[in-house]
């Protein structure tokens, strides 16, 4: 096969500005009022606030503290960098005999920055047994402090770094863990974010807790954004997002909790994206986005994970998506729908007979 001669890159091609490089929005500045609410209402929300030996603020939302659904809702908004809303809704879809009583509704008018530049759990943080005092530590950091460190390849593509002024610098990072991070991890976060200890807040939310379960299900819109990115849909063409998912009770153990929160999105998540860029691209996005396109669709996530020998990379990546999708074109006004909810599977996983 003969090759096609390459076209020389123009000067303008070499200096293409990433889509979010000039954003004036600071996710760490926008989140401050939400963080202050969490701190001020700690007793009501059943979270505990302390400082570690270095002076970093630690918010325990489910380890020693009981936490709450209300705390998880607020932490979900903190994860979105103050650029999204998370709200509880009662009996969102289906009647009492076929539906589920409690849902989360998520929305953002800055969905890419809220979901991918802040909420996405993409910053890998780990410590060896020796560094962590006898037990390995691993967590994926999420929340606005990621945009200070910018350690992930995703930030190069977005071109976004939090523009917060040095004199006003502060950061919040959320970790889905059942113990506080060891000093070596805290030091890395401080160093990579360019923060002093008193400028950093770490929020700890085990998935097997009320707050942890809630803030994970609140990622239903983020899951859609991440899948759109995997499908190579131009992120700058996604201009608005609204989503919902049923909120289960926390699981009996870590695996059960992870299964329930994933199932809530994979089988009960509903998302509407408003996009630019032409009808053909919008139609294709709607068709390819839902979770039922995956070969692994149709079983509870905990069972899928066990069958994959507890290796995420053996699971079909197409599964990590909302159940039902609407994609609306801002230009033509047309909307495309694909996928479907599977509340029967969820009720079978979550509901016991009275």
C-alpha positions as CSV (number, residue, x, y, z in Angstrom):
1,X,0.0,0.0,0.0
2,X,1.4,3.4,-1.0
3,X,1.6,6.0,1.7
4,X,0.0,9.5,1.3
5,X,2.6,12.3,1.6
6,X,2.2,14.2,4.8
7,X,1.1,17.8,4.7
8,X,3.7,20.1,6.2
9,X,2.3,21.6,9.5
10,X,1.6,25.3,9.3
11,X,2.7,27.7,12.0
12,X,-0.9,27.9,13.2
13,X,-1.0,24.1,13.5
14,X,2.0,24.1,15.7
15,X,0.5,26.6,18.1
16,X,-3.0,25.3,18.5
17,X,-4.3,26.4,21.9
18,X,-5.9,23.5,23.9
19,X,-9.6,24.1,24.4
20,X,-9.6,25.2,28.1
21,X,-6.2,26.9,28.3
22,X,-7.7,30.3,28.7
23,X,-10.4,29.5,31.2
24,X,-10.6,32.2,33.9
25,X,-12.5,29.8,36.2
26,X,-10.7,28.5,39.3
27,X,-12.1,25.3,40.7
28,X,-10.2,25.7,44.0
29,X,-11.5,29.2,44.5
30,X,-15.1,28.3,43.5
31,X,-15.1,25.4,46.0
32,X,-14.3,27.5,49.1
33,X,-17.8,28.4,50.1
34,X,-18.8,24.7,49.9
35,X,-15.8,23.6,52.0
36,X,-16.6,26.2,54.6
37,X,-20.2,24.8,54.8
38,X,-18.8,21.4,55.4
39,X,-16.5,22.6,58.1
40,X,-19.1,24.9,59.8
41,X,-21.8,22.1,59.7
42,X,-19.5,19.3,60.7
43,X,-21.5,18.2,63.7
44,X,-24.8,18.3,61.8
45,X,-23.3,16.4,58.9
46,X,-21.6,13.9,61.2
47,X,-18.1,14.4,59.9
48,X,-14.9,15.0,62.0
49,X,-12.4,17.8,61.3
50,X,-8.8,17.6,62.5
51,X,-5.2,18.3,61.5
52,X,-2.4,15.9,60.9
53,X,1.1,16.3,62.3
54,X,2.1,18.6,59.4
55,X,-0.9,20.9,59.8
56,X,-3.0,19.6,56.8
57,X,-6.7,19.7,57.5
58,X,-8.3,16.2,57.5
59,X,-12.1,15.8,57.1
60,X,-13.2,12.3,58.1
61,X,-16.5,11.6,56.4
62,X,-16.9,7.9,57.1
63,X,-13.9,6.2,58.8
64,X,-14.2,7.0,62.6
65,X,-17.0,9.5,61.9
66,X,-20.4,8.1,60.8
67,X,-20.9,10.7,58.0
68,X,-24.2,11.2,56.2
69,X,-26.0,11.3,52.9
70,X,-26.1,15.1,53.2
71,X,-22.3,15.2,53.7
72,X,-21.9,13.1,50.6
73,X,-24.1,15.5,48.5
74,X,-21.9,18.4,49.6
75,X,-18.7,16.5,49.0
76,X,-20.1,15.6,45.5
77,X,-20.3,19.4,44.8
78,X,-16.9,19.9,46.2
79,X,-15.5,17.2,43.9
80,X,-17.0,19.2,41.0
81,X,-15.0,22.2,42.0
82,X,-18.0,24.4,42.7
83,X,-19.1,24.2,39.1
84,X,-21.9,21.7,39.5
85,X,-25.0,20.9,41.6
86,X,-25.9,17.7,43.4
87,X,-29.4,17.3,44.8
88,X,-31.5,14.6,46.4
89,X,-34.8,13.6,44.7
90,X,-37.4,11.4,46.1
91,X,-39.0,8.6,44.0
92,X,-37.4,9.9,40.8
93,X,-38.4,7.1,38.3
94,X,-40.8,4.2,38.5
95,X,-43.6,3.5,41.0
96,X,-43.1,2.0,44.4
97,X,-43.3,-1.6,43.0
98,X,-40.8,-1.1,40.2
99,X,-38.7,1.9,41.0
100,X,-36.3,3.1,43.7
101,X,-37.1,5.7,46.3
102,X,-34.1,8.0,46.4
103,X,-32.1,9.5,43.5
104,X,-29.3,11.9,43.0
105,X,-29.6,14.7,40.3
106,X,-26.4,16.2,39.0
107,X,-26.0,19.2,36.7
108,X,-23.3,21.5,35.4
109,X,-23.1,24.4,32.9
110,X,-19.3,23.7,32.8
111,X,-19.4,19.9,32.6
112,X,-15.9,19.4,31.3
113,X,-14.1,21.5,33.9
114,X,-16.5,20.3,36.7
115,X,-16.3,16.6,35.8
116,X,-12.9,16.0,34.2
117,X,-10.7,18.8,35.5
118,X,-12.0,18.3,39.0
119,X,-14.3,15.4,39.9
120,X,-12.6,12.6,38.0
121,X,-10.6,10.3,40.2
122,X,-7.4,10.4,38.1
123,X,-4.5,11.2,40.3
124,X,-2.7,8.0,41.4
125,X,-1.3,8.3,44.9
126,X,0.5,5.3,46.6
127,X,3.1,4.4,49.2
128,X,4.9,1.1,49.8
129,X,4.6,-0.9,53.0
130,X,7.8,0.6,54.3
131,X,6.7,4.1,53.5
132,X,3.2,3.6,54.9
133,X,4.1,1.9,58.1
134,X,3.5,-1.7,57.3
135,X,0.5,-1.7,54.9
136,X,0.5,-0.5,51.3
137,X,-1.5,2.7,50.6
138,X,-3.2,3.4,47.3
139,X,-5.9,5.9,46.3
140,X,-7.0,7.8,43.3
141,X,-7.3,11.5,44.2
142,X,-10.3,13.5,42.9
143,X,-11.4,17.1,43.4
144,X,-10.1,20.5,42.6
145,X,-6.5,20.1,43.9
146,X,-5.8,17.9,40.9
147,X,-5.9,21.1,38.7
148,X,-3.1,22.6,40.8
149,X,-0.8,19.6,40.4
150,X,-1.7,18.8,36.7
151,X,0.1,15.5,36.9
152,X,-2.3,13.6,34.6
153,X,-2.1,13.5,30.8
154,X,-5.7,14.7,30.7
155,X,-4.6,18.2,31.8
156,X,-2.3,18.5,28.8
157,X,-5.2,17.7,26.5
158,X,-7.5,20.2,28.3
159,X,-4.9,22.8,28.6
160,X,-6.4,23.7,32.0
161,X,-4.5,24.6,35.1
162,X,-6.2,26.4,38.0
163,X,-5.5,30.1,37.5
164,X,-5.8,30.9,41.2
165,X,-3.4,33.5,42.3
166,X,-0.4,32.4,44.4
167,X,-1.4,34.7,47.3
168,X,-4.9,33.0,47.4
169,X,-3.7,29.5,46.9
170,X,-5.6,26.6,48.5
171,X,-6.6,23.1,47.5
172,X,-9.1,20.3,48.3
173,X,-8.5,16.6,47.5
174,X,-11.0,13.8,48.0
175,X,-9.7,10.3,48.7
176,X,-11.9,7.1,48.7
177,X,-10.0,5.4,51.5
178,X,-10.6,3.7,54.9
179,X,-7.6,5.2,56.6
180,X,-5.7,8.5,56.5
181,X,-2.9,8.8,53.9
182,X,0.7,8.3,55.3
183,X,3.0,11.4,55.6
184,X,4.9,10.5,52.3
185,X,1.6,10.8,50.3
186,X,0.6,14.0,52.0
187,X,4.0,15.5,51.3
188,X,3.7,14.5,47.7
189,X,0.3,16.3,47.4
190,X,1.7,19.4,49.0
191,X,4.8,19.4,46.8
192,X,3.0,18.8,43.5
193,X,0.2,21.3,44.3
194,X,2.7,24.0,45.6
195,X,0.8,24.3,48.8
196,X,1.7,24.9,52.4
197,X,0.1,22.4,54.9
198,X,-2.4,25.0,56.2
199,X,-3.6,25.5,52.6
200,X,-4.6,21.8,51.9
201,X,-7.7,20.0,52.9
202,X,-8.1,16.2,52.5
203,X,-11.6,14.7,52.6
204,X,-11.7,11.0,53.3
205,X,-14.8,9.0,52.1
206,X,-14.7,5.2,52.3
207,X,-17.1,3.9,49.7
208,X,-18.7,1.7,52.4
209,X,-20.2,4.8,54.1
210,X,-23.2,7.0,53.6
211,X,-21.1,9.9,52.4
212,X,-18.8,7.7,50.3
213,X,-21.6,5.9,48.5
214,X,-23.4,9.2,47.8
215,X,-20.4,11.0,46.4
216,X,-19.5,8.1,44.1
217,X,-23.1,7.9,42.7
218,X,-22.9,11.7,42.2
219,X,-20.3,10.9,39.5
220,X,-22.9,9.8,37.0
221,X,-22.4,12.9,34.8
222,X,-18.6,12.5,35.1
223,X,-18.9,8.9,33.9
224,X,-20.6,10.1,30.8
225,X,-18.0,12.8,30.2
226,X,-15.2,10.3,30.6
227,X,-16.8,7.8,28.2
228,X,-17.3,10.7,25.6
229,X,-13.6,11.4,26.0
230,X,-12.8,7.7,25.4
231,X,-15.0,7.8,22.3
232,X,-12.9,10.8,21.1
233,X,-15.8,13.2,21.0
234,X,-14.4,16.8,21.2
235,X,-14.7,17.8,24.8
236,X,-15.0,21.5,23.9
237,X,-18.3,20.6,22.1
238,X,-20.0,19.5,25.3
239,X,-21.6,22.6,26.7
240,X,-24.1,21.4,29.3
241,X,-25.0,18.3,31.2
242,X,-27.8,16.9,33.4
243,X,-27.8,13.4,35.0
244,X,-29.5,11.3,37.6
245,X,-28.9,7.9,39.3
246,X,-30.6,5.9,42.1
247,X,-28.9,6.1,45.5
248,X,-28.4,2.6,47.2
249,X,-27.7,2.0,50.8
250,X,-24.0,1.4,51.5
251,X,-22.7,-2.1,50.9
252,X,-21.8,-4.6,53.6
253,X,-18.1,-4.5,52.7
254,X,-15.8,-2.8,50.3
255,X,-16.5,-5.0,47.3
256,X,-20.3,-4.8,47.8
257,X,-20.1,-1.1,48.2
258,X,-18.1,-0.7,45.0
259,X,-20.5,-3.0,43.2
260,X,-23.6,-1.0,44.3
261,X,-22.2,2.4,43.4
262,X,-21.1,1.2,39.9
263,X,-24.4,-0.6,39.3
264,X,-26.3,2.6,40.2
265,X,-24.7,4.3,37.2
266,X,-24.3,1.4,34.8
267,X,-27.9,0.3,35.1
268,X,-29.7,3.3,36.6
269,X,-27.8,6.4,35.3
270,X,-29.6,8.7,33.0
271,X,-27.7,11.6,31.3
272,X,-28.6,14.4,28.9
273,X,-25.7,16.2,27.1
274,X,-26.1,19.3,25.1
275,X,-23.5,19.5,22.4
276,X,-22.2,21.5,19.4
277,X,-20.5,20.1,16.4
278,X,-23.1,18.8,14.0
279,X,-25.9,16.2,14.0
280,X,-23.9,13.2,12.8
281,X,-21.4,13.5,15.6
282,X,-24.2,13.9,18.2
283,X,-26.2,11.0,16.8
284,X,-23.1,8.7,17.0
285,X,-22.3,9.8,20.5
286,X,-25.7,8.9,21.7
287,X,-25.5,5.5,20.0
288,X,-22.1,4.6,21.4
289,X,-22.3,6.0,24.9
290,X,-24.6,3.7,26.9
291,X,-23.3,0.8,29.0
292,X,-25.4,-1.8,27.2
293,X,-22.9,-1.6,24.3
294,X,-20.5,-3.6,26.5
295,X,-20.0,-7.3,26.3
296,X,-20.0,-7.4,30.1
297,X,-23.4,-5.7,30.4
298,X,-26.1,-7.6,32.3
299,X,-24.5,-8.7,35.6
300,X,-23.9,-6.9,38.9
301,X,-20.5,-5.2,38.9
302,X,-19.3,-7.1,41.9
303,X,-19.8,-10.3,40.0
304,X,-18.1,-8.9,36.9
305,X,-15.2,-7.8,39.0
306,X,-14.8,-11.2,40.6
307,X,-15.0,-13.0,37.2
308,X,-12.2,-10.6,36.0
309,X,-10.0,-11.8,38.9
310,X,-10.3,-8.4,40.5
311,X,-8.5,-6.8,37.6
312,X,-10.2,-3.6,36.2
313,X,-8.2,-3.9,33.0
314,X,-9.9,-7.3,32.2
315,X,-13.3,-5.6,32.2
316,X,-14.6,-4.2,28.9
317,X,-14.1,-0.5,29.0
318,X,-17.4,0.1,27.2
319,X,-19.2,-0.9,30.4
320,X,-18.2,2.2,32.3
321,X,-21.0,4.4,31.1
322,X,-24.5,5.5,32.1
323,X,-27.4,3.3,31.3
324,X,-29.5,5.7,29.3
325,X,-28.4,8.7,27.3
326,X,-30.0,11.7,25.4
327,X,-27.7,13.9,23.3
328,X,-29.2,17.2,22.1
329,X,-27.7,19.4,19.4
330,X,-27.5,23.1,20.3
331,X,-27.3,23.9,16.6
332,X,-30.2,21.9,15.1
333,X,-32.4,21.4,18.2
334,X,-32.6,17.6,17.6
335,X,-32.2,15.0,20.3
336,X,-31.1,11.4,20.1
337,X,-31.8,8.8,22.7
338,X,-30.1,5.4,23.3
339,X,-29.8,2.8,26.1
340,X,-32.2,1.9,28.8
341,X,-32.4,1.7,32.6
342,X,-32.4,-1.7,34.2
343,X,-34.1,-1.2,37.5
344,X,-35.1,-4.8,37.7
345,X,-31.4,-5.8,38.0
346,X,-30.8,-3.1,40.6
347,X,-33.8,-4.1,42.7
348,X,-32.6,-7.7,42.5
349,X,-29.2,-6.6,43.8
350,X,-30.4,-4.2,46.5
351,X,-33.9,-5.1,47.7
352,X,-34.8,-7.8,50.2
353,X,-38.4,-9.0,50.5
354,X,-40.3,-7.7,53.6
